[in-house]
Amino acid sequence: MNRYYILGIFGALFVLIAFFISNDEVKRKFLFDEIFNLIGSLFLVIYAWNGKVWPFFVLNVIWVIWSIKTLIKEIILRKEK
């Protein structure tokens, strides 16, 4: 196993953890789901780039952008409260 393969495994795990966290309102308050989504997607972007799996790469780049947008939006909304 090379380091990119391991990065892909951890990326997938982070995205799955984010999915399960998103169903827990207490943990959602701390944005753990979005942070785990962002980290997992970044890992998967690197994994897909290394493997030249372009559809998977594009999907995860979009996921990273969406996670960043959501994190910024949530942080701004929380500061306004």
Secondary structure, 3 states (H helix, E strand, C coil): CCHHHHHHHHHHHHHHHHHHHCCCHHHHCCCHHHHHHHHHHHHHHHHHHHHCCHHHHHHHHHHHHHHHHHHHHHHHHHHHC
